[in-house]
Amino acid sequence: MATDARPNRAWRPPRWPLLLIGTVTGSLVATLAAVWAGGGVAAAIPGIPDAGALTTWGLPLARTLADAGAVATVGALLLVVALLPGGRNLTGTQLRYVTWAAVAAAGWALASAAALVLTLSDLFAQPVGDVAAADVLADFVTTDVQGRSYALMIGVAGLIATVCAGLTTARWARLALLLALAGVLPPAFSGHSAASGNHDAAVVSLALHLWGVVVWAGGLVFVLIAAARRERGAADAVRRFSPLAAWALLAVAAGGMVSAIVRLPSPTDLFTSRYGLLLVGKVLALAALAGIGWWHRRRTLPALREGRRRAFVRLAAGELLLMAAALGLAVGLSRTPAPGAGDASLTPSEELLGFPMPPALGDFPWAPLFTRWHFDPLFAFGTAAAALLYLAGVRKLRRRGDNWPAGRTISWLLGLAVTVCATMSGLAVYGKVMFSVHMGQHMILAMTVPILLVLGAPATLALRAMPAAPRGEPDGPRELLLKLLHSRYVQVISQPVVASVLFIGSAFAVYHTSLFETLMRSHLGHLFMLVHFLAVGLLFFWVIIGIDPGPRRPPHLGRLFALILTMPFHSWFSISLMSSTALIGEGWWSLLERPWIADATGAMDDQYNAGSIAWATGDIPVLFTTIILAIQWVRSDQREARRVDRQIDRGDAGDPLAAYNAYLASLHARDRRIADFPTPGARSEDS
């Protein structure tokens, strides 16, 4: 750790502990004020059960402390894993912040346990002493979604506190960080968002919002502490955190915007309801924080790099206090009823789907599939971010004079557009209520979108656009991407046999077991299923026609054999759907009460149509893949021929026979050769 440049001055106690105490206190005060202003405190009425003042005021305080513990845990681990320089083994400075993460996780667990008991008291409208019994708490945890949510947070936080106590390597620190990020999500699936009519959009937007908040607030807390303590590498930590904070701000803003749209029936409710006014206050705080972040990038970060840290510390301290107030407003919002929250009664189908039951497709079945749209934050924000990052990389290459094929850009953007169509158009709406449409959605995500995306070569673009880390500096994003592409894990899953088994075997595993019904019953499960189909499709077609670098690739003939041998199993899967006498996902379809499918015969006909769609839509992508593979094969031969011609021109022209034999030998050995990825200044194989 760096020493103070003025050793003769009298020692003064550090001020950052007072700042942390003031931040937590400010957040608690903002929470109480928001609960009172939002109407979360109701006067006790004689004769009506009441949980008591302890629950009324203690529950928001316990939630605030739990949120603070989660933020501190994520922030400390983020500082260790991504911001401070280090290697495989943690340095002494990093180990100190791991200890902080363990303490914060322990506080997170204790506050979550208190919130669990107080939530039970609030739901039963009984004092804490009447519900704090082991059997009552056990029943609450096993039967109620909020009870399970708090139990998961307690378990995750306790596990992190235990693991961090003996953690010494960066790999385990990364796992602890991922576990902490997963531990902040359970409230998104058990609060107001999960119970709203458009619960799928509300849940995903809240999850995105929570991740943005914990990364932004936690990272800010600990880069401020690192700067205040004059840690070695603090300036680098702040520099790395700046772009991460910008993305977190976008996530917070996007998630909050969707949540507001879902919960507010009318824009006028922003200024005519307590919920709307608190939301306006939170938006103003977010705008102020964005302005402070802009000032950081413009003024204080350059000063910090020059060794002048006072301006950064002061401004970051003010930012932290403002962020604490915003967190308090967020907790107050969770205790404030939204306008018209109890007015609308949802049908059983609306509660399951998150939207009203759509009408029958009718005589023109294609029209509703492209006219009825349903917003999904995960795919909307994900595809938008992927498009912007790709275009930014292309722009960077062209600004420095490098060429990037327009066909790759078109392929990437077209793949993202098809993804949006498959996940937010009528295909997504009817995909939840008709097995045939769901299968069409599956085939598009698994067999059409991946072909377009892998031809866009996003990894090659990223490696050419991102700067290399300076010698002696920790690995940057480019180095981490290279390590991932050549890691043992990617070597295993990119084997043609493994990729084919995952591609075809997952379809059998989902649809010929109870897994399909289980995944369809929750929005999170449904999202996981769609993302999984897209991921295994990307893996399979990356192995067959991928341009991006990676581990050992089979020769073109081997890729063709892998494609030919895999497709009969796809046809077998399609036939198994058409010939099945058991209704797949029967428990899910029976809950929907579809008016246009009144009996089991109609459901079986729809399942037969699903198998037909799977069979018919599998041939066209395979045909295009074969053509693309053949073109790549021919181009590879042409490149090899040009290489040999250049070799002959350089020194082997005196012996044409030897040159020709060398050319034949190179053709024979080409597909056996393991091509190392080019140096940072070189181009990839198909650039």
C-alpha positions in Angstrom: 0.0 0.0 0.0 1.3 3.4 -0.9 2.5 5.6 2.0 1.5 9.2 2.7 3.8 11.8 1.1 3.6 13.9 4.2 5.0 11.7 7.0 5.7 14.6 9.4 2.1 15.6 9.9 0.3 14.3 12.9 -1.7 11.2 12.3 -5.4 11.7 11.9 -8.0 8.9 11.9 -9.4 8.0 8.4 -12.6 9.6 7.4 -14.0 6.9 5.2 -15.5 4.9 8.1 -17.5 8.0 9.0 -18.6 8.2 5.4 -19.8 4.7 5.3 -21.8 5.2 8.5 -23.3 8.4 7.2 -24.2 6.6 3.9 -26.0 3.8 5.7 -27.7 6.3 8.1 -28.8 8.5 5.2 -30.3 5.5 3.4 -32.2 4.4 6.5 -33.6 8.0 7.0 -34.6 8.2 3.3 -36.3 4.8 3.6 -38.4 5.9 6.6 -39.3 9.2 4.9 -40.3 7.4 1.7 -42.4 4.8 3.6 -44.2 7.6 5.5 -44.7 9.8 2.4 -45.8 6.9 0.3 -48.6 5.8 2.6 -46.9 2.6 3.7 -47.9 3.4 7.3 -51.5 2.9 8.0 -53.2 3.9 11.3 -54.3 1.0 13.5 -58.1 0.4 13.5 -59.6 -1.0 16.7 -60.9 -4.6 16.1 -58.8 -5.2 13.0 -55.5 -7.2 13.4 -52.4 -5.2 13.2 -48.7 -6.3 13.0 -47.6 -3.5 15.2 -45.1 -0.7 15.0 -42.1 -3.0 15.1 -43.1 -4.6 11.9 -44.3 -1.4 10.3 -41.0 0.4 10.7 -38.7 -2.5 11.1 -39.5 -4.3 7.8 -38.3 -1.4 5.5 -35.3 -0.9 7.7 -34.4 -4.6 7.6 -34.8 -4.6 3.8 -32.6 -1.5 3.5 -29.9 -3.2 5.6 -30.2 -6.3 3.5 -29.8 -4.3 0.3 -26.8 -2.5 1.8 -25.2 -5.8 2.7 -25.8 -7.1 -0.9 -24.4 -3.9 -2.4 -21.3 -4.1 -0.2 -20.7 -7.8 -0.9 -20.9 -7.3 -4.7 -18.8 -4.1 -4.5 -16.0 -5.7 -2.5 -15.8 -8.8 -4.8 -16.0 -6.6 -7.9 -13.1 -4.6 -6.7 -11.1 -7.8 -6.1 -12.1 -9.6 -9.3 -12.2 -6.9 -11.9 -10.9 -3.6 -10.7 -7.7 -4.0 -8.7 -4.6 -5.5 -10.5 -3.7 -9.0 -9.5 -2.9 -12.5 -10.8 -4.2 -16.0 -10.1 -3.4 -15.7 -6.4 -4.9 -12.8 -4.5 -2.6 -10.1 -3.2 -2.6 -8.9 0.3 -4.7 -5.9 -0.7 -7.3 -8.1 -2.4 -7.4 -10.5 0.5 -8.3 -7.5 2.8 -11.3 -6.7 0.6 -12.3 -10.3 0.5 -12.6 -10.1 4.3 -14.8 -7.1 3.8 -17.0 -9.1 1.5 -17.3 -11.8 4.1 -18.4 -9.4 6.8 -20.8 -7.7 4.4 -22.3 -11.1 3.4 -22.8 -12.0 7.0 -24.7 -8.7 7.6 -26.7 -9.4 4.4 -27.7 -12.8 5.8 -28.7 -11.5 9.2 -30.7 -8.6 7.8 -32.4 -11.0 5.4 -33.3 -13.3 8.3 -34.8 -10.3 10.1 -36.7 -9.3 7.0 -38.1 -12.9 6.7 -39.6 -12.8 10.2 -41.0 -9.3 9.8 -42.5 -10.1 6.3 -44.3 -13.1 7.9 -45.6 -10.8 10.6 -46.7 -8.2 8.0 -48.5 -10.8 5.9 -50.4 -12.4 8.8 -51.0 -9.0 10.5 -49.7 -10.3 13.8 -46.9 -9.1 16.1 -43.5 -10.6 15.7 -43.8 -12.6 18.9 -46.8 -14.5 17.6 -45.3 -15.7 14.4 -41.6 -16.2 15.4 -42.0 -20.0 15.9 -39.9 -22.6 14.2 -42.8 -24.5 12.7 -44.5 -21.3 11.4 -41.3 -20.1 9.8 -40.6 -23.4 8.2 -44.1 -23.5 6.7 -43.6 -20.0 5.4 -40.3 -20.9 3.8 -41.6 -24.0 2.1 -45.1 -22.8 0.9 -44.8 -19.1 0.2 -42.8 -17.5 -2.6 -41.6 -14.6 -0.5 -40.5 -17.0 2.2 -38.5 -19.0 -0.3 -37.0 -15.8 -1.7 -35.7 -14.7 1.7 -34.5 -18.2 2.5 -32.5 -18.2 -0.8 -30.9 -14.9 0.0 -30.0 -16.1 3.5 -28.4 -19.2 2.1 -26.5 -17.4 -0.6 -25.2 -14.7 1.8 -24.2 -17.3 4.4 -22.4 -19.4 1.8 -20.5 -16.4 0.5 -19.5 -15.3 4.1 -18.2 -18.9 4.7 -16.4 -19.2 1.4 -14.7 -15.8 1.6 -13.3 -16.6 5.0 -10.8 -19.0 3.3 -10.7 -17.6 -0.2 -7.2 -17.1 -1.7 -7.5 -17.4 -5.5 -9.0 -15.2 -8.2 -11.0 -18.1 -9.7 -12.9 -18.7 -6.4 -13.4 -14.9 -6.0 -15.1 -14.8 -9.5 -17.4 -17.7 -8.4 -18.2 -15.8 -5.2 -19.1 -12.7 -7.3 -21.3 -14.6 -9.6 -23.0 -16.2 -6.6 -23.6 -12.8 -5.1 -25.1 -11.4 -8.3 -27.4 -14.4 -8.4 -28.3 -13.8 -4.7 -29.8 -10.4 -5.3 -32.4 -11.7 -7.8 -34.9 -13.6 -5.7 -36.9 -10.4 -4.7 -37.5 -9.8 -8.4 -39.6 -13.0 -8.5 -41.6 -12.5 -5.3 -42.6 -8.9 -5.1 -45.0 -6.5 -6.8 -43.5 -7.2 -10.2 -44.1 -10.9 -10.1 -47.7 -10.3 -9.2 -48.5 -7.7 -11.8 -50.4 -8.4 -15.0 -47.4 -8.0 -17.3 -45.3 -9.9 -14.9 -42.7 -11.3 -17.4 -41.6 -7.8 -18.5 -41.8 -6.5 -14.9 -39.7 -9.4 -13.5 -36.9 -9.2 -16.1 -36.8 -5.4 -15.9 -36.6 -5.5 -12.1 -33.8 -8.1 -12.3 -31.9 -5.9 -14.8 -32.5 -2.9 -12.4 -31.2 -4.8 -9.4 -28.0 -5.9 -11.1 -27.3 -2.3 -12.3 -27.9 -0.9 -8.8 -25.6 -3.4 -7.0 -22.8 -3.1 -9.5 -23.0 0.7 -9.7 -23.5 1.4 -6.0 -21.2 -1.4 -4.8 -18.4 -0.5 -7.2 -18.6 3.2 -6.3 -18.4 2.4 -2.5 -15.2 0.4 -2.9 -13.4 2.4 -5.5 -14.0 5.4 -3.2 -12.6 3.4 -0.2 -9.6 2.3 -2.3 -8.9 5.9 -3.4 -9.4 7.2 0.2 -7.0 4.6 1.6 -4.4 5.3 -1.1 -4.4 1.7 -2.3 -1.9 0.8 -4.9 -3.7 0.6 -8.2 -6.7 2.8 -7.0 -6.4 5.0 -10.0 -6.5 2.0 -12.4 -9.5 0.7 -10.4 -11.4 3.9 -10.9 -10.5 4.0 -14.6 -11.8 0.5 -15.1 -15.0 1.2 -13.1 -16.0 4.2 -15.2 -17.3 2.4 -18.3 -18.8 -0.3 -16.1 -20.7 2.4 -14.1 -22.0 3.8 -17.4 -23.4 0.4 -18.4 -24.9 0.0 -15.0 -26.5 3.4 -15.2 -28.1 2.3 -18.5 -29.3 -0.9 -16.9 -30.8 1.0 -14.0 -32.6 3.5 -16.3 -33.9 0.9 -18.7 -35.2 -1.4 -15.9 -36.8 1.4 -14.1 -38.5 2.7 -17.2 -40.1 -0.6 -18.0 -41.2 -1.1 -14.4 -42.8 2.3 -14.4 -44.6 1.6 -17.6 -45.9 -1.7 -16.3 -47.1 -0.4 -12.9 -48.5 3.0 -13.9 -51.9 2.8 -15.7 -51.5 6.4 -17.0 -48.7 9.0 -17.4 -50.8 11.4 -15.3 -50.3 9.1 -12.3 -46.7 10.3 -12.1 -47.9 13.6 -10.6 -51.2 12.6 -9.1 -50.3 9.6 -6.9 -47.8 9.0 -4.1 -46.2 6.2 -6.0 -45.7 8.4 -9.0 -44.2 11.3 -7.0 -41.7 9.0 -5.3 -40.9 7.6 -8.7 -40.3 11.2 -10.0 -38.0 11.8 -7.0 -36.0 8.6 -7.9 -35.7 9.7 -11.5 -34.4 13.1 -10.5 -31.8 11.4 -8.2 -30.8 9.2 -11.1 -30.4 12.2 -13.4 -28.2 13.9 -10.8 -26.1 10.8 -10.5 -25.7 10.6 -14.3 -24.5 14.3 -14.2 -22.0 13.5 -11.5 -20.7 10.5 -13.5 -20.2 12.8 -16.5 -18.3 15.3 -14.4 -16.1 12.4 -13.1 -15.1 11.4 -16.6 -14.4 15.0 -17.6 -12.6 16.4 -14.6 -11.9 14.2 -11.6 -10.6 11.1 -13.4 -7.8 13.0 -15.2 -6.9 14.6 -11.9 -6.8 11.2 -10.1 -4.5 9.8 -12.8 -2.1 12.7 -12.0 -2.1 11.8 -8.3 -4.6 14.5 -7.2 -7.3 12.5 -5.5 -9.1 15.0 -3.2 -11.5 16.3 -5.9 -12.5 12.7 -6.8 -13.0 11.6 -3.2 -15.2 14.6 -2.4 -17.4 14.3 -5.5 -17.6 10.5 -5.1 -18.6 10.9 -1.5 -21.5 13.2 -2.5 -22.5 10.8 -5.2 -22.5 8.0 -2.7 -24.8 9.9 -0.3 -27.2 10.7 -3.2 -27.2 7.1 -4.2 -28.0 6.1 -0.6 -31.0 8.4 -0.7 -32.1 6.8 -4.1 -31.8 3.3 -2.5 -34.0 4.5 0.4 -36.6 5.8 -2.1 -36.5 2.4 -3.9 -37.4 0.6 -0.6 -40.1 3.1 0.1 -41.5 2.5 -3.4 -41.7 -1.3 -2.6 -43.9 -0.4 0.4 -46.1 2.0 -1.6 -49.1 0.6 -3.5 -49.1 1.5 -7.2 -52.1 3.3 -8.6 -54.9 0.9 -9.2 -52.9 -2.1 -7.9 -56.0 -3.8 -6.4 -58.6 -2.7 -9.0 -58.1 -5.2 -11.8 -58.7 -8.9 -11.3 -56.6 -11.2 -13.5 -58.0 -14.3 -15.0 -56.1 -17.6 -14.4 -54.7 -17.4 -17.9 -53.4 -13.9 -17.4 -51.7 -14.8 -14.2 -49.9 -17.7 -16.0 -49.1 -15.9 -19.2 -48.6 -12.3 -18.1 -51.0 -11.1 -20.9 -54.6 -11.9 -21.9 -55.3 -15.0 -23.8 -55.0 -14.2 -27.5 -57.8 -15.0 -30.0 -57.7 -17.9 -32.3 -55.5 -17.6 -35.4 -58.5 -18.0 -37.6 -58.5 -18.2 -41.4 -55.4 -16.1 -41.8 -53.0 -17.6 -39.3 -50.0 -15.6 -40.4 -51.5 -12.2 -39.7 -51.6 -12.3 -35.9 -48.1 -13.8 -35.7 -46.8 -10.5 -37.0 -49.3 -8.0 -35.7 -49.5 -9.0 -32.0 -46.4 -7.9 -30.2 -45.3 -8.4 -26.6 -42.4 -6.6 -25.1 -39.6 -8.7 -23.5 -36.9 -6.6 -21.8 -34.2 -9.4 -21.9 -34.3 -9.8 -25.7 -35.1 -6.1 -26.4 -32.2 -4.7 -24.4 -29.9 -7.6 -25.2 -30.3 -7.3 -29.0 -30.1 -3.5 -28.8 -26.8 -3.7 -26.8 -25.4 -6.3 -29.2 -26.2 -4.1 -32.2 -24.7 -1.0 -30.7 -21.5 -2.7 -29.6 -21.1 -4.4 -33.0 -21.6 -1.1 -34.9 -19.2 0.7 -32.5 -16.5 -2.0 -33.3 -17.1 -1.6 -37.1 -16.9 2.2 -36.7 -13.6 2.0 -34.8 -12.1 -0.3 -37.5 -13.1 2.0 -40.3 -11.9 5.2 -38.5 -8.4 3.7 -38.3 -8.5 2.6 -42.0 -9.2 -1.1 -41.5 -11.7 -3.0 -43.7 -14.6 -5.0 -42.3 -16.9 -6.8 -44.8 -20.3 -5.3 -45.1 -21.8 -8.8 -45.5 -20.8 -9.7 -41.9 -22.5 -6.6 -40.5 -25.7 -7.3 -42.5 -25.7 -10.9 -41.3 -25.3 -9.9 -37.7 -28.0 -7.2 -37.7 -30.3 -9.5 -39.6 -29.8 -12.2 -37.1 -30.6 -9.8 -34.2 -33.8 -8.6 -36.1 -34.9 -12.2 -36.5 -34.3 -12.8 -32.8 -36.5 -9.8 -32.0 -39.2 -11.2 -34.3 -39.0 -14.7 -32.7 -39.1 -13.4 -29.1 -41.5 -10.4 -29.2 -43.8 -10.8 -32.1 -46.9 -13.0 -32.3 -44.6 -16.0 -32.3 -43.8 -15.3 -28.7 -47.5 -14.6 -27.8 -48.9 -17.7 -29.4 -45.7 -19.7 -28.6 -46.9 -19.9 -25.0 -50.4 -21.2 -25.8 -49.8 -23.3 -28.9 -47.2 -26.1 -29.2 -47.0 -25.7 -33.0 -46.1 -22.0 -32.8 -43.7 -22.7 -29.9 -41.9 -25.3 -32.1 -41.6 -22.7 -34.9 -40.1 -20.3 -32.4 -37.7 -23.0 -31.2 -36.6 -23.8 -34.8 -36.0 -20.1 -35.6 -33.9 -19.6 -32.5 -31.9 -22.8 -32.8 -31.4 -23.1 -36.6 -31.9 -19.8 -38.3 -30.7 -17.1 -36.0 -27.4 -18.9 -35.2 -26.4 -19.2 -38.9 -26.8 -15.4 -39.3 -25.0 -14.5 -36.1 -21.9 -16.8 -36.5 -21.4 -15.4 -40.0 -21.2 -12.0 -38.4 -17.9 -13.0 -36.7 -18.5 -11.0 -33.5 -15.4 -12.4 -31.7 -13.1 -11.5 -34.6 -14.5 -8.0 -34.6 -14.0 -7.6 -30.9 -10.4 -8.9 -31.0 -9.6 -6.4 -33.8 -11.4 -3.5 -32.2 -10.4 -3.8 -28.6 -7.0 -2.6 -27.6 -4.4 -5.0 -26.2 -3.4 -4.5 -22.5 0.0 -2.9 -22.1 2.9 -5.2 -21.2 3.0 -5.8 -17.5 -0.6 -4.7 -17.0 -3.4 -7.1 -15.9 -5.4 -8.8 -18.7 -8.0 -6.6 -20.4 -11.2 -7.6 -22.1 -9.3 -8.6 -25.3 -7.0 -11.0 -23.4 -9.9 -12.4 -21.4 -11.8 -13.1 -24.6 -8.8 -14.8 -26.1 -8.3 -17.0 -23.0 -12.0 -18.0 -23.2 -11.8 -18.9 -26.8 -8.8 -21.1 -26.2 -9.8 -22.4 -22.8 -10.2 -26.1 -22.0 -13.9 -25.7 -21.5 -14.4 -24.3 -25.1 -12.1 -27.1 -26.4 -14.4 -29.7 -25.0 -17.8 -28.2 -26.0 -16.5 -27.3 -29.5 -15.8 -30.9 -30.4 -18.3 -31.8 -33.2 -19.6 -34.8 -31.2 -20.2 -32.8 -28.1 -21.8 -29.9 -30.0 -24.1 -32.3 -31.9 -25.2 -34.1 -28.7 -26.0 -30.8 -27.1 -27.8 -29.5 -30.1 -30.0 -32.6 -30.7 -29.9 -34.2 -27.2 -31.3 -31.1 -25.5 -34.4 -31.2 -27.7 -35.1 -34.8 -26.7 -34.4 -34.0 -23.0 -36.8 -31.0 -22.9 -39.7 -32.4 -24.8 -39.7 -36.1 -23.9 -39.5 -35.5 -20.2 -41.4 -33.4 -17.7 -38.9 -30.6 -18.1 -40.9 -28.8 -20.8 -43.9 -28.5 -18.5 -41.8 -27.4 -15.6 -40.0 -24.7 -17.6 -43.3 -23.4 -19.1 -44.8 -22.8 -15.7 -42.5 -19.9 -14.9 -41.3 -17.0 -16.9 -37.7 -17.5 -15.8 -37.9 -21.1 -16.9 -39.4 -20.1 -20.3 -36.6 -17.6 -20.8 -34.0 -20.1 -19.9 -35.4 -22.5 -22.4 -35.3 -20.0 -25.2 -31.8 -18.8 -24.4 -30.6 -22.4 -24.2 -32.0 -23.2 -27.6 -30.2 -20.1 -29.0 -26.9 -21.0 -27.2 -26.7 -24.6 -28.4 -27.6 -23.5 -32.0 -24.8 -20.9 -31.9 -22.4 -23.6 -30.6 -23.3 -26.1 -33.3 -23.2 -23.8 -36.3 -20.0 -22.1 -34.9 -18.3 -25.5 -35.1 -19.7 -26.1 -38.7 -19.4 -22.7 -40.4 -17.9 -20.4 -37.8 -15.4 -17.7 -38.8 -14.3 -16.7 -35.3 -11.1 -18.1 -33.9 -11.1 -20.9 -31.4 -9.4 -24.2 -30.5 -8.7 -27.0 -32.9 -11.2 -27.0 -35.8 -12.1 -30.1 -37.8 -11.3 -29.9 -41.5 -14.1 -28.9 -43.9 -14.8 -32.5 -44.9 -15.1 -33.4 -41.2 -17.5 -30.5 -40.6 -19.6 -31.7 -43.5 -19.8 -35.2 -42.1 -20.8 -33.8 -38.7 -23.6 -31.9 -40.4 -24.8 -34.9 -42.4 -24.7 -37.3 -39.4 -26.5 -34.8 -37.1 -29.5 -34.0 -39.3 -31.0 -37.6 -39.3 -31.3 -37.3 -35.5 -33.2 -34.0 -36.0 -35.6 -35.8 -38.4 -36.0 -38.6 -35.8 -36.9 -36.0 -33.2 -39.5 -34.5 -35.5 -41.0 -37.9 -36.2 -41.1 -38.7 -32.5 -43.3 -35.7 -32.0 -45.7 -36.6 -34.8 -46.0 -40.2 -33.8 -46.2 -39.7 -30.0 -49.5 -40.8 -28.4 -48.9 -38.9 -25.2 -49.6 -35.1 -25.0 -46.3 -33.3 -24.2 -46.7 -30.7 -21.5 -50.3 -31.8 -20.7 -50.3 -30.2 -17.3 -49.4 -26.8 -18.7 -51.9 -26.8 -21.6 -54.7 -27.9 -19.2 -54.2 -24.8 -17.1 -54.6 -22.4 -20.0 -58.3 -23.0 -20.8 -57.8 -22.3 -24.5 -61.2 -21.6 -26.0 -60.2 -22.8 -29.5 -58.7 -26.1 -28.4 -61.6 -27.7 -26.4 -60.5 -31.3 -26.2 -57.5 -33.7 -26.3 -58.0 -34.3 -30.0 -57.3 -30.7 -30.9 -54.2 -30.6 -28.6 -52.8 -33.8 -30.3 -53.4 -32.3 -33.7 -51.5 -29.2 -32.6 -48.7 -31.4 -31.4 -48.6 -33.3 -34.8 -48.4 -29.9 -36.5 -45.4 -29.0 -34.2 -43.6 -32.1 -35.3 -44.3 -31.3 -39.0 -43.0 -27.8 -38.5 -39.8 -29.1 -36.9 -39.3 -31.5 -39.8 -40.0 -29.0 -42.5 -38.0 -26.1 -41.1 -34.9 -28.2 -40.5 -34.2 -28.8 -44.2 -33.8 -25.3 -45.4 -31.2 -24.2 -42.8 -29.2 -27.4 -43.5 -29.3 -26.6 -47.2 -28.0 -23.1 -46.6 -25.4 -24.4 -44.2 -24.1 -26.9 -46.7 -23.8 -24.2 -49.4 -22.0 -21.8 -47.0 -19.6 -24.6 -46.0 -18.9 -25.4 -49.6 -18.1 -21.8 -50.4 -15.8 -21.6 -47.4 -14.1 -24.8 -48.5 -13.5 -23.4 -52.0 -12.2 -20.1 -50.6 -9.9 -21.9 -48.3 -8.4 -23.9 -51.3 -8.0 -20.6 -53.2 -6.2 -19.0 -50.3 -3.9 -22.0 -50.0 -3.2 -21.9 -53.7 -2.3 -18.2 -53.5 0.0 -18.9 -50.6 1.9 -21.7 -52.5 2.2 -19.4 -55.5 3.8 -16.7 -53.4 6.1 -19.4 -52.0 7.1 -20.4 -55.5 7.7 -16.8 -56.5 9.9 -16.2 -53.5 12.4 -19.1 -54.0 11.2 -22.3 -55.4 10.7 -21.2 -59.0 13.9 -23.0 -60.1 12.4 -26.4 -59.4 8.7 -26.4 -60.7 8.3 -30.2 -59.9 9.4 -29.7 -56.3 7.1 -26.7 -56.0 4.2 -28.6 -57.4 4.8 -31.5 -55.1 5.0 -29.1 -52.2 1.7 -27.6 -53.3 0.0 -31.1 -53.3 1.5 -31.9 -49.9 0.3 -28.6 -48.5 -3.2 -29.4 -49.8 -3.1 -32.8 -48.1 -1.9 -31.3 -44.8 -4.0 -28.2 -44.7 -7.0 -29.6 -43.0 -4.8 -31.3 -40.4 -2.9 -28.2 -39.5 -3.9 -26.3 -36.3 -4.0 -22.7 -37.2 -2.9 -20.5 -34.4 -4.8 -17.2 -33.9 -2.9 -14.3 -35.6 -1.1 -11.7 -33.7 -3.0 -8.5 -32.8 -2.1 -6.8 -36.0 -2.9 -9.7 -38.3 -6.2 -10.6 -39.8 -8.3 -13.8 -39.1 -8.5 -16.6 -41.6 -11.6 -15.3 -43.4 -11.1 -11.5 -42.9 
